Amino acid sequence: MGTHMKILQILPALEQGGVEWDAVELALALKAQGIENGIASAGGSMVAKVAVAGVTHHALPLATKNPLKIIANAGRLAKIVKEGGYDLVHVRSRAPAWSVKIAARRTGFPWLATYHGIYGTKPEWFKLWYNRVMLQGLKTICVSDYVKNHVESTYHPPAGQLVTIHDGADTSRFSPSAVTPEAAANYKTSLGFAADAPLIVMVGRLTRWKGQHLLLAAAAKMRHGRFGILFVGSDQGRVEYSNELKSLAAKLPTDRKVVFLETCDTMPLVYAAGDVAVNASSGQPEAFGRVIPEAQAMGTIVVGTAHGGACETIEDGKTGFLVPPGDVDSLAAKLDEILDMDVETRNAMRASAIRSVTENFSVETTCRKTLALYREILSSSRM
């Protein structure tokens, strides 16, 4: 337990995103426990979040996939690890993992990787080889059992290589006690929604596989009237899809108001203002889907698609609801059912969801399990 460690996390950049939040939250949690750590990336809007806590950021062009630059980054990383006194390197993406692999071969430092998603495997002759770098450290963390099962069946790694450590929600930030009912109500009305009308929220970048169009199609079929829908997420240049969504929204009855927010720095307010949070991914399942436990931690009732990571974070009928992928009728019926729920049933589900996140899907749990794995790796590598 007393194993000394200094950790370096490596990822392409520190812009907003699930991988970035995972790295930042872990860095802050480690620092809070007195464990020195740093992050190497190409930089971005989240650098300030770690810098203010005293976590060192090393700026390198790690977002590149250029083979010559990957090799150059390996030399830079080897120097950073040696001069910074880092004991263990934790990489979170494939291109920088190649730099880490090369640097580790030169200098011998131990490293591990986190498999955050389901990477494409076409063309197989190249992608299977390219992706396999994530399995060449001492351990590979998978963010869900869904990801772990995929990696096992696709790459057949050695026994014991894979470890599932679920992503987590920051329960100090995402907590019912973090937002007063008055603040949530004021936020809701500030967006133009009626104070007494239910609000359905959906968080995620605007892209077809996230399924915003499915929610709008379900809204058109719901028997309930007078409710709002809030979408939070950027189209990231996919204007054809965002225009399609706005067209679908305009065709809804006037008692069903739809608002699009490109960005939001106050996500707890979004969930607190919402009565229901929807995750409607279709096609490729979500590897984990951190929106679900964040909403659950706030006590917001969640509806997710019954595939991928959602099947691990939602216990159907107890901590939320699952509907078949792409099934608009089922989604509409489930949303109507939720809006009809009595206060006692709603509160029981809220309590179960909050308890589930606290016990299984919190940043604290993620950090504790990751830290235990770090100690295990360092203990075995020093023997």
C-alpha positions in Angstrom: 0.0 0.0 0.0 3.0 2.3 0.6 4.3 2.0 -3.0 5.7 5.3 -4.1 4.3 6.5 -7.4 4.3 9.4 -9.8 1.9 9.0 -12.7 1.9 10.4 -16.2 -1.3 10.2 -18.2 -1.1 10.7 -22.0 -3.9 11.6 -24.4 -4.2 13.5 -27.7 -5.5 16.7 -26.3 -7.4 18.3 -23.4 -10.5 19.6 -25.0 -14.0 18.8 -23.7 -14.9 15.1 -24.0 -15.4 11.9 -22.2 -11.7 10.7 -22.5 -10.5 14.2 -21.4 -12.8 14.3 -18.4 -11.7 10.8 -17.3 -8.0 12.0 -17.4 -8.7 15.3 -15.6 -10.9 13.8 -12.9 -8.4 11.1 -12.2 -5.5 13.6 -12.1 -7.4 15.8 -9.6 -8.4 12.8 -7.5 -4.8 11.6 -7.4 -3.5 15.0 -6.5 -6.1 15.3 -3.7 -4.6 12.1 -2.2 -1.1 13.5 -2.3 0.0 11.5 -5.4 2.1 13.5 -7.8 1.0 13.2 -11.4 1.1 14.9 -14.8 -0.6 14.9 -18.1 1.0 15.1 -21.6 -1.2 16.3 -24.4 -1.5 18.8 -27.3 -3.3 21.1 -24.8 -6.8 22.6 -24.9 -9.5 24.2 -22.9 -9.1 21.9 -19.9 -5.4 22.5 -19.2 -6.4 25.2 -16.8 -8.5 22.8 -14.7 -5.4 20.6 -13.9 -2.9 23.5 -13.8 -4.8 25.3 -11.0 -4.6 22.1 -8.9 -0.9 21.8 -9.4 -0.9 18.9 -11.9 1.9 19.4 -14.4 0.9 19.6 -18.1 3.5 18.7 -20.8 2.5 20.2 -24.1 3.3 17.8 -27.0 1.7 17.3 -30.5 0.2 14.0 -29.3 -2.9 14.3 -31.5 -0.9 13.6 -34.6 -1.1 10.3 -36.5 1.9 11.2 -38.7 4.4 8.2 -38.2 7.4 10.5 -38.2 5.9 12.7 -35.6 4.8 9.7 -33.5 8.5 8.6 -33.5 9.6 12.1 -32.6 7.0 12.2 -29.7 8.5 8.9 -28.4 11.8 10.7 -27.9 10.2 13.6 -26.1 8.1 11.3 -23.9 11.2 9.3 -22.9 12.9 12.5 -21.8 9.8 13.7 -19.9 9.4 10.4 -18.0 13.1 10.3 -17.1 13.5 14.0 -16.1 10.1 14.2 -14.4 10.7 11.1 -12.3 7.5 9.4 -13.5 7.1 5.8 -12.3 4.2 4.7 -14.5 2.7 5.9 -17.8 -1.1 5.6 -18.5 -2.1 6.2 -22.1 -5.6 6.7 -23.3 -5.5 6.7 -27.1 -3.9 4.7 -30.0 -1.6 7.2 -31.8 0.1 8.4 -28.6 0.2 4.7 -27.4 2.6 4.0 -30.3 4.8 6.8 -29.0 4.6 5.4 -25.5 5.4 1.9 -26.7 8.6 3.1 -28.6 9.7 5.2 -25.6 9.1 2.4 -23.2 11.3 0.0 -25.3 14.1 2.5 -25.2 13.9 3.3 -21.4 12.1 0.4 -19.8 9.4 2.4 -17.9 6.1 0.4 -17.2 2.9 1.5 -18.9 -0.8 0.6 -19.3 -3.6 1.8 -21.5 -7.3 2.5 -21.3 -9.6 1.2 -24.1 -12.2 3.9 -24.2 -14.3 2.8 -27.2 -14.9 0.3 -29.9 -12.3 1.1 -32.6 -13.0 0.5 -36.2 -11.4 -2.7 -37.6 -11.5 -2.0 -41.4 -9.3 -2.6 -43.2 -8.4 -5.5 -41.0 -4.9 -5.9 -42.3 -4.0 -2.5 -40.9 -6.5 -1.6 -38.2 -6.2 -4.8 -36.2 -2.5 -4.3 -36.1 -2.8 -0.6 -35.3 -5.4 -1.0 -32.5 -3.5 -3.8 -30.9 -0.9 -1.4 -29.5 -3.5 -0.7 -26.7 -2.9 -4.3 -25.5 0.9 -4.1 -25.4 1.3 -2.4 -22.0 1.3 -4.3 -18.7 -2.5 -4.0 -18.4 -5.4 -2.7 -20.4 -8.3 -1.0 -18.7 -11.7 -1.3 -20.4 -14.4 1.3 -19.5 -17.2 -1.3 -19.5 -17.7 -5.1 -19.8 -19.2 -4.4 -23.2 -15.8 -3.0 -24.3 -13.9 -5.8 -22.5 -16.0 -8.5 -24.3 -15.4 -6.8 -27.7 -11.6 -6.7 -27.1 -11.5 -10.3 -25.9 -13.4 -11.6 -28.9 -11.5 -9.4 -31.5 -7.9 -9.5 -30.3 -7.7 -12.5 -28.0 -5.3 -10.9 -25.5 -3.4 -12.9 -22.8 -5.4 -14.0 -19.8 -5.4 -11.3 -17.1 -4.5 -8.5 -19.6 -7.9 -6.8 -19.4 -9.4 -5.1 -16.4 -12.9 -3.5 -16.4 -12.9 -0.2 -14.5 -16.1 1.7 -15.3 -16.0 5.4 -16.0 -17.5 7.5 -13.1 -19.6 10.5 -12.5 -18.2 13.2 -10.2 -20.7 12.9 -7.3 -19.5 16.0 -5.6 -20.4 17.9 -8.8 -23.4 15.8 -9.9 -25.5 15.7 -6.7 -29.0 16.8 -5.9 -27.5 18.9 -3.0 -25.3 20.8 -5.5 -28.3 22.6 -7.1 -31.2 24.1 -5.2 -34.7 23.6 -6.6 -35.0 27.4 -7.1 -31.8 27.5 -9.2 -33.0 24.6 -11.3 -36.4 26.2 -11.8 -34.9 29.6 -12.7 -32.5 27.9 -15.2 -35.5 26.1 -16.8 -37.5 29.3 -17.3 -34.4 31.2 -18.5 -34.3 28.9 -21.5 -37.9 29.7 -22.3 -39.6 26.5 -20.9 -42.8 26.8 -18.9 -42.1 26.3 -15.2 -44.9 23.7 -14.8 -44.2 21.7 -18.0 -42.1 18.6 -17.8 -38.6 18.8 -19.4 -36.8 16.0 -21.3 -33.0 16.6 -21.7 -30.6 14.9 -24.1 -26.9 15.6 -23.8 -24.3 14.7 -26.5 -22.8 16.0 -29.7 -25.3 16.2 -32.5 -24.6 13.2 -34.7 -27.0 10.6 -36.1 -25.7 7.7 -34.0 -26.5 9.6 -30.8 -30.2 9.5 -31.9 -31.5 13.0 -31.4 -33.8 12.4 -34.4 -35.3 9.4 -32.6 -36.2 11.5 -29.6 -37.9 14.0 -31.8 -39.8 11.3 -33.7 -40.9 9.8 -30.3 -42.0 13.3 -29.2 -44.3 13.5 -32.2 -46.0 10.2 -31.1 -46.3 10.9 -27.4 -49.8 11.2 -26.0 -48.6 13.8 -23.5 -48.7 17.4 -24.6 -47.1 20.5 -23.2 -43.5 19.4 -22.4 -40.1 20.7 -23.4 -37.0 19.1 -24.9 -33.5 20.5 -24.3 -30.6 19.3 -26.5 -27.1 20.1 -25.3 -24.3 19.5 -27.7 -22.5 20.8 -30.8 -23.0 19.6 -34.3 -19.2 19.9 -34.8 -19.8 21.0 -38.4 -22.5 18.4 -39.1 -24.9 21.1 -40.2 -27.0 18.9 -42.4 -28.0 16.8 -39.4 -28.5 19.7 -37.1 -30.7 21.4 -39.7 -32.7 18.1 -40.0 -33.2 18.2 -36.3 -34.4 21.8 -36.3 -36.8 20.9 -39.1 -38.2 18.0 -37.1 -38.6 20.2 -34.0 -40.5 22.8 -36.0 -43.0 20.2 -37.0 -44.0 19.3 -33.5 -47.2 20.7 -31.9 -46.6 24.1 -30.4 -47.1 22.8 -26.9 -43.8 20.8 -27.3 -41.0 23.4 -27.1 -37.5 22.4 -28.3 -34.3 24.3 -27.4 -30.8 23.6 -28.7 -27.7 24.6 -26.7 -24.4 24.1 -28.3 -22.4 24.2 -25.1 -23.0 24.4 -21.4 -20.7 24.9 -18.5 -23.3 24.1 -15.9 -24.3 20.5 -16.6 -25.6 19.8 -13.1 -28.2 22.6 -13.7 -29.3 20.9 -16.9 -30.0 17.5 -15.2 -31.6 19.2 -12.2 -34.0 21.1 -14.5 -34.9 18.0 -16.4 -37.5 15.4 -15.4 -36.1 12.8 -17.8 -32.7 12.3 -19.4 -32.6 10.3 -22.7 -29.7 8.4 -24.2 -31.0 7.2 -27.6 -27.9 5.9 -29.3 -28.6 3.7 -32.3 -26.4 1.6 -34.6 -23.1 1.4 -32.8 -23.6 1.1 -29.0 -22.0 3.5 -26.5 -18.9 2.1 -25.0 -20.0 3.4 -21.6 -22.1 6.6 -21.9 -21.1 8.8 -18.9 -24.2 11.0 -19.4 -26.3 8.2 -17.9 -24.6 8.0 -14.4 -24.2 11.8 -14.4 -28.0 12.2 -14.8 -28.6 9.4 -12.3 -26.4 11.0 -9.7 -28.5 14.1 -10.0 -31.7 12.0 -9.4 -33.0 12.5 -12.9 -34.9 9.6 -14.4 -33.0 8.1 -17.3 -34.0 6.2 -20.4 -31.3 4.5 -22.3 -30.9 2.2 -25.3 -30.6 -1.5 -24.4 -27.1 -2.1 -25.8 -23.5 -1.3 -24.9 -22.6 0.3 -21.7 -26.1 1.4 -20.9 -27.0 -2.2 -19.9 -24.4 -1.9 -17.2 -25.4 1.5 -15.8 -29.2 1.0 -16.0 -31.0 -1.7 -14.1 -34.2 -1.6 -16.1 -37.2 -0.6 -14.0 -35.1 0.1 -10.9 -32.4 2.7 -11.6 -33.9 3.8 -15.0 -35.4 2.3 -18.1 -34.1 0.5 -21.2 -35.7 0.6 -24.6 -34.8 -1.4 -27.8 -32.3 0.5 -30.1 -34.0 2.6 -32.7 -37.5 1.7 -31.5 -39.3 5.1 -31.6 -42.7 3.6 -30.4 -41.1 2.1 -27.3 -39.3 5.3 -26.5 -42.5 7.3 -26.9 -44.4 4.9 -24.7 -41.7 4.9 -22.0 -41.5 8.7 -21.9 -45.3 8.8 -21.5 -45.0 6.3 -18.7 -42.4 8.3 -16.9 -44.4 11.5 -17.1 -47.3 9.6 -15.6 -45.2 8.3 -12.6 -46.5 9.2 -9.2 -44.2 11.0 -6.8 -43.6 7.9 -4.6 -42.5 5.7 -7.6 -40.3 8.5 -9.0 -38.6 9.2 -5.7 -37.9 5.4 -5.2 -36.2 5.2 -8.6 -34.3 8.4 -8.0 -33.0 7.0 -4.7 -32.0 3.7 -6.3 -30.2 5.4 -9.2 -28.2 7.7 -6.8 -27.2 4.8 -4.7 -26.1 2.8 -7.7 -23.9 5.6 -9.0 -22.4 6.2 -5.5 -21.6 2.5 -5.1 -20.5 1.6 -8.6 -20.1 4.5 -11.0 -18.5 7.4 -9.1 -15.2 9.1 -9.9 -14.2 8.0 -6.3 -14.8 4.3 -7.2 -13.0 4.7 -10.6 -10.0 6.3 -8.9 -9.8 3.8 -6.1 -9.8 0.9 -8.6 -7.3 2.6 -10.9 -5.0 3.4 -8.0 -5.1 -0.2 -6.8 -4.2 -1.3 -10.4 -1.3 1.2 -10.4 0.0 -0.2 -7.2 -0.3 -3.8 -8.5 1.6 -2.9 -11.6 4.4 -1.1 -9.8 4.7 -3.8 -7.2 5.1 -6.5 -9.8 7.4 -4.5 -12.1 9.8 -3.7 -9.2 10.1 -7.3 -8.1 
